[in-house]
Amino acid sequence: VHALRGPGFTSVQFHPESVMTLHGAAILDDLVTGALAPHRAELTA
């Protein structure tokens, strides 16, 4: 499993949405929230 995260992007080399992945929905939520968080801060500033 490989993952990379930076300001405004997130990349993973596996399928977190798979029913075989433990806590897949929570992982996907965290990845999307983290990728969008910097943009939300810019919009509210």
Contact map, one row per residue, 1 for C-alpha under 8 A:
111000000001110000000000000000000000000000000
111100000001110000000000000000000000000000000
111110000111100000000000000000000000000000000
011111000111000000000000000000000000000000000
001111101110000000000000000000000010000000000
000111111100000000000000000000000010000000000
000011111000000000000000000000000010010000000
000001111100000000000000000000000111111000000
000011111110000000000000000000000111000000000
001111011111000000000000000000110110000000000
001110001111100000000000000000000000000000000
111100000111111000000000000000000000000000000
111000000011111000000000000000000000000000000
110000000001111100000000000000000000000000000
000000000001111111001000000000000000000000000
000000000000011111001001101100000000000000000
000000000000001111101001100100000000000000000
000000000000001111111001000000000000000000000
000000000000000011111101000000000000000000000
000000000000000001111100000000000000000000000
000000000000001111111111000000000000000000000
000000000000000000111111000000000000000000000
000000000000000000001111111000000000000000000
000000000000000111101111111100000000000000000
000000000000000110000011111110000000000000000
000000000000000000000011111111000000000000000
000000000000000100000011111111100000000000000
000000000000000110000001111111110000000000000
000000000000000000000000111111111000000000000
000000000000000000000000011111111100000000000
000000000100000000000000001111111110000000000
000000000100000000000000000111111111000000000
000000000000000000000000000011111111100000000
000000011100000000000000000001111111110000000
000011111100000000000000000000111111110000000
000000011000000000000000000000011111111100000
000000010000000000000000000000001111111110000
000000110000000000000000000000000111111111000
000000010000000000000000000000000001111111100
000000000000000000000000000000000001111111110
000000000000000000000000000000000000111111111
000000000000000000000000000000000000011111111
000000000000000000000000000000000000001111111
000000000000000000000000000000000000000111111
000000000000000000000000000000000000000011111
